[in-house]
Amino acid sequence: MFNGEKINIREPGRLACRVARAERASIFVDGKNVVPEVHECSTRWLNFPTAFAAAHEGPYGKRIKNVINVGIGGSDLGPVMAYEALKHYSDAR
């Protein structure tokens, strides 16, 4: 992983980028340093909630305050994890 080897067995041919998230100078994959791209993607995700809230209104022109997720099992895992990660940034108390 630290050498940029494509070891992701669930998505063959793709890099497992976990170590690229750290403050490392470089990890080369196919001759390209992927660390700046991984950091840029992480920054986009960190800015997503604020950008989304600023750009979207509900059906009555009001700010979106609630999101409803209907799902069970694996389909519910992603939305639950996103909620848990972002709830501290909410204006709702």
N, C-alpha and C positions, 0 to 999 in steps of 0.2 A: 504494500500500500504506500509506503514512504518513497518507493522508487517509481511510482506512477504505473505500476503493473495493473493490467485490467483483470482484477480478481473478483469482480462482482458476478457470482454464479447465477443469480436470479435474472440478471440482464446481461447476458454474455456480450463481451466486447466493450463494456462500459467500465469506466474507472469508479472505484469506491472512493468518493471524495472526502470522506470524513476528516482525514488528517489535513486536507487542504484548507479546512476552516480555521485551523490554528494560525498563529502569527508566524508562519514559516516563510522564508524568502522565496522558495521555488520548489515546485514539483513538476517535472517535465513528463508529458505524455505525447508520444509521437513527435517529439522535438519542440513542443509548445509548453510554456509555463502556464499551468491551469489555475494557479493560486489567485491571480487578480480576477479572473472570471468567476471563481467560486465566491470571493469576497463581494464582488459586485452583485451577484445574485442574492447573497445573504442580506445586503443592504436594501435591495428592493423588497424583500420579504419583511424586513423590519419597518419599512415605510409604508407598506401596503395598507394597514388599517386606517391610518390617517388620510392617505390619498383616496381610498375608497369612500370613506365617510364624507370627504369634501366634494367628491364628484358625483355622488348618487343621492337621489331623493326618493322617498317612498311614493306610492301612487297618488297621494294627495298633496305632493309638493313639500312634505315635511321630512325632517331628518329621520333616517332609519334608526330605530332604537332597539328592535328585537329581531332576531333571526331564529327561525324554527327549523330544526333538523329532525327528519323522520328516518330512522334507520336502526338496525339492530346488528349485533355481531361485528364483523369486519367493516361493514359499510358505515358503522357509527364511530369507529375508532378515530379516523382522521378529524371529523368535526369536533369530537370531544377533546382531542388533543389540542386543536386550534383554540377552542374555547378556553381551556385551562391555561394555555400559554398567553392568551391575549386579555384575559379578564382583568388583569391588573392595570391595563391601559384604558379601561372603560371609564366614561364619565359617570356612569350609574354606580351608586354606592349602596 
